[in-house]
Amino acid sequence: MLTKILIANRGEIAVRIVRACAEMNIRSVAIYTEPDRHALHVKRADEAHSVGEDPLAGYLDPRRLVNLAVETGCDAIHPGYGFLSENSELARICDERGITFIGPSAYVIAKMGDKTQARDSMIKAGVPVTPGSDGNLADLDEALSVASEIGYPVMLKATSGGGGRGIRRCDSAEELRSQYPRVISEATKAFGSAEVFLEKCIVDPRHIEVQVLADREGNAIHLYERDCSIQRRNQKLIEIAPSPQLTPEQRQYVGELAVRAAKAVGYENAGTVEFLVTGNEVYFMEMNTRVQVEHTITEQITGVDIVREQIRIAAGLPLTYRQEDISYRGYALQFRINAEDPKNNFLPSFGRITRYYAPGGPGVRTDTAIYTGYTIPPFYDSMCLKLVVWALNWEDALDRGARALADMRVQGVKTTASYYQAILQNPDFRSGEFNTGFVPSHPELLNYSDKRDPSEVALAIAAAIAAYAGL
């Protein structure tokens, strides 16, 4: 088993990994740049080391991080999500220096990170993909030719893209002409590659992803699916497990497709296979070669500790579970509480947390790195908290989500909590019938306001402070 892990990340995912290490009696090493000197992951890890003054550079230098792992006696690196988590160079350098990379091989990361190679691999494995270009586009003329053949609308995508960046919908040849140079520019700046490809745009699909685990002995299983259809500009807001929209037959089908995809590329560790679903048609979209932000809800319905399994697999141990051992119970929802102002076009709202009160009670989990007095720096993602709720049935899960959101207090910054309250009360969402077009088709939800009496809110906060002070 591994004995000491360097966590090449920050924020709530770093705290999550620290906790897993503590439970497994593994020492944890945190890293931080100057804005994160007082961050929670720094306080919670067994050791913490500075990687520079610049807010981002230290988190994005693979060789420096591997050198630090060697210097501090670590035998592994966990990349979390974001930053270098899908960077094949980090995995390659780890292999060179004898450090275990907690994730798939550099070869698989590169292969699945290249969207055209990933498509080709899925086609060979018999996994359905959306119609599109055969590989990367040579130029605008080829893009126009392919679009004319498969029909508009189309999606122009950066080959090395991810996280909703480097992607544009084009509804006509005119839009394709205008968007082509923009996607090229965005792809070059964000991913260091100008390669793009084209796919048929599946209008308002359901976004369904399947969690997989695979070990080095060739065993692969799925942990059922998550529904990520509630999103804004390709950024997920609320995730649900399992999907309230799939039939048992569809659930079994997408699970089998995900396992087939993992085995086809020799995958190892935790990963997520993402699909677009429309009617009974299922299309492969991409594979994320890392732990997902929303791994929490899969853990809630299956009881599987995904981060723990990541560490065990990386240590060379076989999967703890067989497919027949995996079942799910109830429904779980994750709300990404972002420091943003929904009423001001979701403008980021960075600043000092003057009061944070975490909700609790049955079926409530919070993953976060904020605390009262913490200042959210403006250099990183705006997500400051993941609120997760679980209940035995869909309606109870929705009601528990509304209660937990009402209990939570994050003061000093604007958050998306009230917007999620509006979504939870929407009949279309409550019916379990929604798709990726839900957010843009319901602009009225931005007008939601908390109807609670301000005096009640003040009394609740005062009671919470008094209770805390009396501990």
N, C-alpha and C positions, 0 to 999 in steps of 0.2 A: 504493500500500500504506500501511497505517497505520504511524505512527512511534512513538507513545507511548500506552500503555494503562493506565488506572487500574483496578485490580482491586478491585471493590466486594465483597470477601469476606475470609475468613480461613482458616486451617487448611490441610488438605492440598489442597483444590481451588485455593486461592490459589497454593500452591507449584507445582501442576500447570500453572497458567496462566503463572506466571513462567518456567517451563522452556520452554513453547511460545514465549513471547516471545523468550527468549534465542536459540533456534534460528532464529527468523525475523528476528533483528537488530532487534527492536522493544524500546524501553525500557519497563520495567515500573515502576508506582508502586503500592506497597502502602499500605493503611490499617490502623490499629489503634486499639483503645480501651485503656485503662490495663492491664487484665489480660493483654493480648496484647503488651505492650511488648517482651517477649523471645521472641516467637513466631518460628518458623522462616521463615514467609513474610515477616516484617519483615526478617530477616537476609538473605534471598536476593534480594529485589527491588532494582532499581537505586536507587529512592528509597522512603522510607516516611514517612508523615505521620499524626500523631495526629488522631483525630476525637472526642476527649473522654474524660472520666474514667468515665462510665457504661459498663458492660460491653456494653450492647446498643444504646443510643440512636444512637450514631454510625454503626452498620452499617445502621440502619433509617431514616435521614433522606435521602430521595432528592435533595432540593434542595441540601442541604449537600454531598453527594457530587458532584453535577454541578458545583457552584461550585468545588469543590476540583480537579476535572478541568480546568476552564477555567484556574484560577489556576496550575496546574502545567504547563500547555502540552500536556495530553493531547488527542488527537483521538478517543479512544474509551474506553468503559467496558465491561468484561466483568463480568457479575454473578455468574458461577459458578452454584451451586445453593443453594437455601435463601435466607434473608434476603429481598432485593428482586428475586430472579431472575425471579419471575413477577408483578412489580408493574408494571402498565401505566403508573402515574404516573412511574416512573423512566424508562421508554422515552419517554414523552411529553415530559418535561422535557429529556432528551437531545436530542430533535428540535428543541425550541424554541431550545436554546443552541448548536446546530451540533455536537454531540458524537455520534459514531457509537455506537449501542447494539448490542452484539454479541449479537443475538437477533432475534426477530421484532418486528413493529410493535406499537405500543401497542394498536391496534385488535384484532389477532389474539390478543394476550395476554389482553385483557379478554374476548374472545369465547370462547376456549377455557378460560379460568379460571372462567367461569360455566358450571357443569355442565349446566344446562338448555339454554342456548344451544348448547353443544357437542353435546348429544344431538340437538337440532333440526337442526343442520348436518349431522350424520352421517346422519340419517334422509333428508334431502334428497339426500345424495350416494350413497345406497344402501348405506351401511355398517350392518350389523345392530347394534341396541342391545337391551339387556334391556327387557322390559315394565316400564312404570312410569307415574308421573303425567305429565300433559301440562303441563309447566312446574312452577313452584313451587307448593307447597301453600298454600292460603288459611288453613287452620286444622286443628285436630285432627280435626274431623268429616270433612273431605275426605280426610285421611290414612287414617282408618278405612274410608271408602268405597272408596278405591282399593285398599287392602290386601285388603279383602273380595273385590274383583273379580279381582285377579291371584293371590290366594292366598298364605298364609304359608308359609315365612318371608319377610320383606321387609327391605330395607336402608333406613334413614332417613339421609339424607346432607345435609350442609351444601352449599349451592349453590356457595359460594366456597371449599370445603374443599380439603384436600390433605395429603399426608404421613401419611395414616391417621387424621387428627383430624376431629372433627365427623361421625362415622359410627357407627351402632349397628344391630345386628341385632335384629329383633323377631320372635319366634316365635308371638305371639298378640296379640289385641286388647288384652289387659291389659298386655303388655309395651310395646306401641306407646303406650298411654296414659301409662305411666310414663316412657318414654324420650323422648317428644316434647318436653316442656319442657327436658329435660337437653340435647338436641342443639341446641335453640334457644339456650340459655344458652351452651353451648360455642362455637357458631358465632359468636355475637355477640362473645364475649370474644376468640376467636382470629382472626376474620376481619373483624370490624366489620360483619357482616351477619347478620340473623336468618332469611334465606331458606333453606328446606330443600325437598327433593323426595324422592320415594319410588321405589324400584326393587325388582323381584323379586330375592330373594336366590338366587343360584346356589350351591347347597351344594357345598362342597369342589371348586371348579374348579381348573384350572391357570391360573396368572397368567402370561400371555405378553405381552411387550412388544416392539415393533419400533422400531429406530433408523432415523430418516429424516434426510436432508440435502436442503435445497432452496435454490436461488439466486433472485436477483431476476429472472432471465430466464424463470422458470416451470418450470425443470427440477427434478425431484424423484426421488430414488432411496432405496432402503432398504438397510441393511447387515445384513439378517437379524435374527433374534430373540434375545431373552434369556428365560430361564425364571426367574421370581422367586417361585416357589411356596413356597419355604422361608421362611416369615415368622412372626412372633409378634405378635399384636394389630395386624395390618395393617402392621407394620414389617418390611422385608426384612432377612434375615440372610445368606443365601447366594444368589448369583446365578450363572447358568450360561448360556454361549453356545456353540453353539446349544442349543436345548432337546433333551434326549435323548428327549423324548416325542412329538415331532411327526413325521408322515410327510412325505416330500418334497412330496406334494400339499398338505398343510396348511401347510407352510412357505411354499410359493409363494403360497397363498391369503392368509395373513395379511400377507405382504409387499406383495402387490398392494392389499389393503385399506388398509394404512398409507399407501402412496403416494397412493391415492385420497383419503384423509382429508386429507392435507397439501395436495394440490392444490385440494381443495374450499374450503378457507378461505384460500387464497393465502398459504400458509406460506412463511417464509424463515428460513434458518439451520438449526441442529440441533434436533431435537425427538424425542419418543418417544410413540408411540401404544400405549396399553395395552389389552389384551383379556382377557376371561375365556373360557376354553375348557373345554367339557365334552362329551366324546364328539367328534362332528363339528360341534358347534354352537360358533360363535365370536361373541362379543358385544363391542362397543366399550365400554370403561369410561371412559377419559379420555385427554387428550393433555397431556403435560408440555412446556411451551414453554421448555425450557432444556436444558443438558447434565445428564445423569443421574449420580448417584453411581457407577453401575455401567457407565459408558461404557468403562471399562478393558477389560472382557472382549470387547466388540465390537472394540476396537482389536487385541486379541491374535489373534483368529481371522481378521480381514480385512486387517490391516496398515494400516488407514486411521487417521491421526491426527485424531481428531474435533475436538479443540480448535483445531488448526491450520486445519482446514476452516472452523470457525466464524469465525475471524479473516479468512480469505480471502473468505468469502461476505460478511461485514460490510463489507469493503473494496470490494465491488462486483464481485469477480471471479466468473467462472462456476465451477461445480463442476469439480473436478479429474477426477472419474470419471463415466463413464456406467454405467447399470445392468449392462450386459454386462461391464464391467471388474471388477465386484465378485464375489468368490467367498470361500468360507470354508474353513478347514483346521483340523481337530482340535477340541478342546474346551477351554474356559477356565472357571474358577470364580473368583469373588471372595468372600472371607470378610470381612465387616465385623467387625473386631476392636473391640469396644466395651468401654469401661472400666465393666464391670458384673459383678456377682457372680451367675452363673446359679443357684448353690445357695441364694441368698437372694432369690428372686423377681426376679432381674436388677436388684437395687438398684444405682444408680450408684456407682462407686468412684473418685471424683476424688482427685487427690493428686500427689505428686512421683514421677516415673519415676526409680527408683534405678539401673536398668540396662536399656538397650535394645540388643538385638542383632537386626539384620535378617537374615532367611533369604536364601539365595542359591542359586546353581546353575542348571542349565538350566531354562528355562520358568518362572522365578519373578520376580515383580515386586512391589514394595511402593510404595504411595503413602501418604505420611504427613507429618505436621508435628511429630512428637514426636522427642525425643532424650534421651540420658541427662542427668538433671538438670532436665529440663523438668517444670513443674508443670501438670497438666491442670486448668484452671479449672472451677468448677462452674456456669458461666453458659450453657454451650453444649451442643450435642449430645455424646453420650458416645462417639461413634466416634473412635478415636484412630489407627487404622491400617486400610488396605485391603490385604489380602494376595491377590495374584492369581497363579494357576498355569495353565499351558497344557501340553497334551500331545496327541499325535496321535490317541489314542482315549480313550474314556470311562474305562475301568478304570485306565489309566496316569495320567489326570488326577486321579482320586481318590487314587491312591497318592502322587502327587507332592504333592497337597494335604496329606495326612497327614504326609509327610516335612517339608514346609515349616513346617507348624504346630509340629511337634516341634522344629525347628531354632530357631524364633523365641523370643526372650526379651523379655518386657515385665514388669519387676519393679517393685514399689512400689505397684501397684494390681491389683485383680482384673480379669480379662478373660474374654471369651467363648470363648477359644481351645480350652479343653478340651471345651466343649460341642460345638464343631464337629468335634472329633476323634470324639466319640461318634456324631454324625450320619454321618460318613464311614464308620464301621464298621457302620452299620445296614443290614441286608439290603434293606429296602424302598427306601432311598435308593440303594443301589448298583445295584439292579435298574433304576433310571431310571423307576420308576413311583411318582409321588408327586403330591400336590396341596397346596392351601393348608391342608388339615386335618392335614398331617404333624406339625407341632410339637405341637398340643394332643393328638393321638392317641398320642404317644410320650413320656409324662411320665417314663418310666424312664431316658431319656437324661440326665436331670439328675443321676443317680447315678453317672455316669462319673467315674473317677479315673485320674490318670496313674500307670501302673504302673512307671515307670522308677525305678531305684535313685537316691535322693537324692544319693549320693556321685558317681554318674555325671553328674548334672546339675551338681553343683558343679565337677567336673573340666572339663566342657565349657565352663562359664562362665570358669573360670580360664584355660583354653587360649585362649579368645577374647580375654580381656583381655591376655594375654601377647603374642598375635599383634598386637593393636592397638598395644600399647606399643612393639613392635619395628619399626613402620612408619617 
